[in-house]
Amino acid sequence: MSERTEDRPVPRPLIVLAWAWVVIPFGYGLWQLVLKIPGLFGS
């Protein structure tokens, strides 16, 4: 019952877009965290 599907290469712009979709919000959140860390320690 196993059906074989052809392996089609994923277009490079789609890969870049998918990574950007993850990395940009993650980077923004990380940057906001770095900016707020001094306030957490009373500096």
C-alpha positions as CSV (number, residue, x, y, z in Angstrom):
1,M,0.0,0.0,0.0
2,S,3.0,2.2,-0.1
3,E,2.8,4.8,-2.8
4,R,5.9,6.4,-4.1
5,T,5.9,10.0,-4.9
6,E,8.6,11.7,-7.0
7,D,11.0,13.8,-5.1
8,R,10.6,17.3,-6.5
9,P,13.2,19.9,-5.5
10,V,11.7,22.8,-3.5
11,P,12.3,26.2,-5.1
12,R,15.1,28.1,-3.3
13,P,12.9,31.3,-2.8
14,L,10.4,29.2,-0.9
15,I,13.1,27.9,1.4
16,V,14.4,31.4,2.0
17,L,10.9,32.7,2.7
18,A,10.2,29.8,5.1
19,W,13.4,30.5,7.0
20,A,12.7,34.2,7.1
21,W,9.2,33.5,8.4
22,V,10.8,31.8,11.5
23,V,14.1,33.7,11.9
24,I,12.8,37.3,11.7
25,P,10.2,37.1,14.5
26,F,12.6,35.0,16.6
27,G,15.4,37.6,16.2
28,Y,13.0,40.4,17.0
29,G,11.9,38.6,20.2
30,L,15.5,37.9,21.2
31,W,16.4,41.5,20.6
32,Q,13.5,42.7,22.8
33,L,14.6,40.3,25.5
34,V,18.2,41.6,25.4
35,L,16.9,45.2,25.7
36,K,14.7,44.2,28.8
37,I,17.3,42.2,30.7
38,P,18.9,45.2,32.4
39,G,15.5,46.2,33.8
40,L,15.1,42.7,35.3
41,F,18.2,43.1,37.3
42,G,17.6,46.6,38.5
43,S,20.3,48.2,36.3
